[in-house]
Amino acid sequence: GFASHRTPHNPKRLSNPSSFTMFLCCCCGSGTETVKKPYVTRADVDKDAVYDRTNLPLGALLTGAEKLHGSSLTGSGIRVAVIDSGVDHEHPSFDGMVKKQEWYRSGSSLTEDDHGTHVAGTIHFMAPDAELYDYRVFGANGRVGVTEAIRLAILQAVKDECHVINMSLGGPVPSPGIEKAIKVATEAGVLCICAAGNSGDGDGLTNEDSYPANFDDCVSVAAVSKKDGLPVANFSNSNPKVDYSGIGVDVVSLKPYGGFQKMSGTSMACPHVCGFVAAIMSSSSEGDNKTPDAVRKRLTEEFSVDIGLPGKDNSTGLGFVTYLNKEELSGYFAKMGISMVGPTANVY
């Protein structure tokens, strides 16, 4: 069934037969919040364009979604928590896979808070049979602040037995409460995957920090472009905590109330990796293969293509996460005749 909780204290059952939660970072104006709204760039797509599991966006293709699905790795049996600005669970392209909604904050429309729907859409493109749990932590109003909403959402995702959590959000100041909740999740076997942040200056030798991505228990994901060689996006944070990289420039995904749009940011790279993880988790019913340590090991040893500087580097981490090998990646670039627009402006 579909369960909806508009606030953590006042659950409301919806008539729609599924259940959803939404999440997005934003400033609430109190001056005490440690996480800020992720500012991403947006662009329209052809109004007649339709994307689904048979016509995937290029970012999902480069991450190996088509090959994953051909191998029956679709996220079946996996629950993914999306802690963001809320998800339009009625968008037809979700195919009814948004199963729970818990809103800790609200008060602004999803037309304005479109970030969460876009993020969840990418996860769905990568793992179309995974169940999406939508926890909304951003919005104009709420009984708790943004930082507390994120903490509560992480703990609720653990209670809801989610396997992996996507957090396309962050801020420069660490929150002890969020860090403790992430430790609880990790100890419970739930992997937290986070956007590295969009305060980069294009120089891999300088460090830009963002939390929760920089916490040891989190997987930090940087953004790269859809160009041959997968160059790092100039806005993507660089620091020693970056673990992996994913497509984060001109990413096509879902737009609230129907249609599609492009966004750029590490917020877009993060769900490519999260959706990938959900897909490979569905390969086995054995619990040991779904633990954070086991997933990290597989990402590093089996599914990372080294890009940028040889070996681990501060801009792209251990490499670009994909189910494709280097030859298959090159084949996609040759087939598509990739010629992308140059670096985009810095965003956060």
Backbone hydrogen bonds, N-H to C=O, Kabsch-Sander energy under -0.5 kcal/mol:
donor,donor_aa,acceptor,acceptor_aa,energy
2,F,18,S,-0.7
3,A,1,G,-0.5
3,A,99,K,-1.1
5,H,20,F,-0.6
5,H,101,Q,-2.3
6,R,10,N,-0.6
10,N,7,T,-0.5
12,K,4,S,-1.6
18,S,16,N,-2.5
19,S,2,F,-0.8
20,F,3,A,-1.7
20,F,100,K,-1.9
21,T,100,K,-3.2
21,T,101,Q,-1.0
22,M,102,E,-0.8
22,M,134,D,-1.3
24,L,84,D,-5.6
36,K,170,G,-1.7
39,Y,37,K,-0.7
40,V,38,P,-0.7
41,T,264,S,-1.3
43,A,262,K,-2.0
45,V,260,F,-0.6
49,A,46,D,-2.1
52,D,55,N,-1.0
55,N,52,D,-1.2
61,L,57,P,-2.0
62,L,58,L,-2.8
63,T,59,G,-1.2
64,G,61,L,-1.4
65,A,60,A,-2.7
68,L,64,G,-2.8
69,H,65,A,-2.8
70,G,66,E,-1.9
71,S,67,K,-1.0
71,S,68,L,-0.9
72,S,69,H,-1.7
73,L,68,L,-2.7
74,T,72,S,-0.9
75,G,279,A,-0.6
77,G,129,D,-0.6
78,I,75,G,-2.2
80,V,78,I,-0.5
80,V,131,E,-3.2
81,A,79,R,-0.5
81,A,164,V,-2.7
82,V,133,Y,-3.2
83,I,81,A,-0.7
83,I,166,N,-2.2
84,D,82,V,-0.9
84,D,135,Y,-2.0
85,S,23,F,-2.1
86,G,23,F,-0.6
89,H,87,V,-1.5
91,H,88,D,-1.8
94,F,91,H,-2.0
95,D,92,P,-1.4
97,M,94,F,-2.1
99,K,97,M,-0.9
99,K,132,L,-2.3
100,K,132,L,-1.2
101,Q,3,A,-2.5
101,Q,20,F,-3.5
102,E,134,D,-2.7
103,W,5,H,-4.8
104,Y,102,E,-0.7
104,Y,136,R,-2.8
105,R,136,R,-0.9
106,S,141,N,-2.9
112,E,109,S,-0.5
113,D,109,S,-2.8
114,D,112,E,-1.3
118,H,114,D,-1.7
119,V,115,H,-2.4
120,A,116,G,-2.7
121,G,117,T,-2.0
122,T,118,H,-1.7
123,I,119,V,-1.7
124,H,120,A,-2.3
125,F,121,G,-2.3
126,M,122,T,-2.0
127,A,123,I,-2.8
129,D,74,T,-2.7
130,A,74,T,-0.6
130,A,127,A,-1.8
131,E,78,I,-2.8
132,L,97,M,-3.0
133,Y,80,V,-3.2
134,D,100,K,-3.2
134,D,132,L,-0.6
135,Y,21,T,-1.6
135,Y,82,V,-2.4
135,Y,133,Y,-0.7
136,R,102,E,-2.2
136,R,134,D,-0.6
137,V,84,D,-2.7
137,V,135,Y,-0.6
138,F,84,D,-0.9
141,N,106,S,-3.3
143,R,104,Y,-0.6
144,V,104,Y,-0.6
149,A,145,G,-2.4
150,I,146,V,-2.4
151,R,147,T,-2.0
152,L,148,E,-2.7
153,A,149,A,-2.5
154,I,150,I,-2.4
155,L,151,R,-2.0
156,Q,152,L,-2.5
157,A,153,A,-2.5
158,V,154,I,-1.7
159,K,155,L,-2.1
160,D,156,Q,-2.4
161,E,158,V,-1.6
162,C,157,A,-2.5
163,H,79,R,-2.7
164,V,79,R,-1.3
165,I,191,L,-2.9
166,N,81,A,-3.3
167,M,165,I,-0.5
167,M,193,I,-2.8
169,L,167,M,-1.5
170,G,36,K,-0.7
171,G,211,Y,-1.6
173,V,34,T,-0.7
179,E,175,S,-2.6
180,K,176,P,-2.4
181,A,177,G,-2.0
182,I,178,I,-2.3
183,K,179,E,-1.9
184,V,180,K,-2.1
185,A,181,A,-2.3
186,T,182,I,-2.8
187,E,183,K,-2.7
188,A,184,V,-1.3
189,G,186,T,-1.7
190,V,185,A,-3.0
191,L,163,H,-1.6
191,L,189,G,-0.5
192,C,217,D,-0.6
193,I,165,I,-3.0
193,I,191,L,-0.6
194,C,219,V,-3.4
195,A,167,M,-1.9
196,A,221,V,-2.7
200,G,235,F,-2.9
202,G,234,N,-0.8
204,G,202,G,-0.6
206,T,203,D,-1.6
208,E,238,S,-2.0
211,Y,171,G,-3.2
214,N,210,S,-2.0
215,F,212,P,-2.1
218,C,215,F,-1.7
219,V,192,C,-2.6
220,S,218,C,-0.6
221,V,194,C,-2.4
222,A,220,S,-0.5
222,A,244,Y,-2.6
224,V,246,G,-2.2
225,S,231,P,-2.8
227,K,225,S,-1.6
230,L,227,K,-3.0
233,A,223,A,-2.6
236,S,233,A,-1.5
237,N,197,G,-2.5
239,N,314,N,-1.9
242,V,239,N,-1.7
243,D,220,S,-2.0
244,Y,220,S,-2.0
245,S,319,G,-1.9
246,G,222,A,-2.3
248,G,224,V,-2.6
249,V,224,V,-0.7
251,V,263,M,-2.7
253,S,261,Q,-2.3
255,K,259,G,-2.1
258,G,255,K,-1.2
261,Q,253,S,-2.2
262,K,43,A,-3.4
263,M,251,V,-1.8
264,S,41,T,-1.8
265,G,248,G,-2.7
268,M,265,G,-1.7
269,A,265,G,-1.0
270,C,266,T,-2.3
272,H,268,M,-0.7
272,H,269,A,-0.5
273,V,269,A,-1.5
274,C,270,C,-2.6
275,G,271,P,-2.8
276,F,272,H,-1.8
277,V,273,V,-2.5
278,A,274,C,-2.4
279,A,275,G,-2.1
280,I,276,F,-2.4
281,M,277,V,-2.3
282,S,278,A,-0.9
282,S,279,A,-0.7
283,S,280,I,-1.6
284,S,281,M,-1.1
289,N,286,E,-1.1
290,K,287,G,-2.0
291,T,288,D,-0.8
295,V,291,T,-2.6
296,R,292,P,-2.5
297,K,293,D,-2.2
298,R,294,A,-2.1
299,L,295,V,-2.8
300,T,296,R,-2.4
301,E,297,K,-2.7
302,E,298,R,-2.7
303,F,298,R,-1.3
303,F,299,L,-0.6
305,V,303,F,-0.5
305,V,320,F,-2.6
306,D,304,S,-0.6
313,D,317,G,-1.7
317,G,313,D,-1.7
318,L,243,D,-3.7
319,G,316,T,-1.5
320,F,305,V,-2.7
321,V,245,S,-2.1
322,T,303,F,-2.2
323,Y,63,T,-1.3
329,L,325,N,-2.4
330,S,326,K,-2.5
331,G,327,E,-2.0
332,Y,328,E,-1.8
333,F,329,L,-2.0
334,A,330,S,-2.5
335,K,331,G,-2.7
336,M,332,Y,-2.7
337,G,333,F,-1.3
338,I,333,F,-1.4
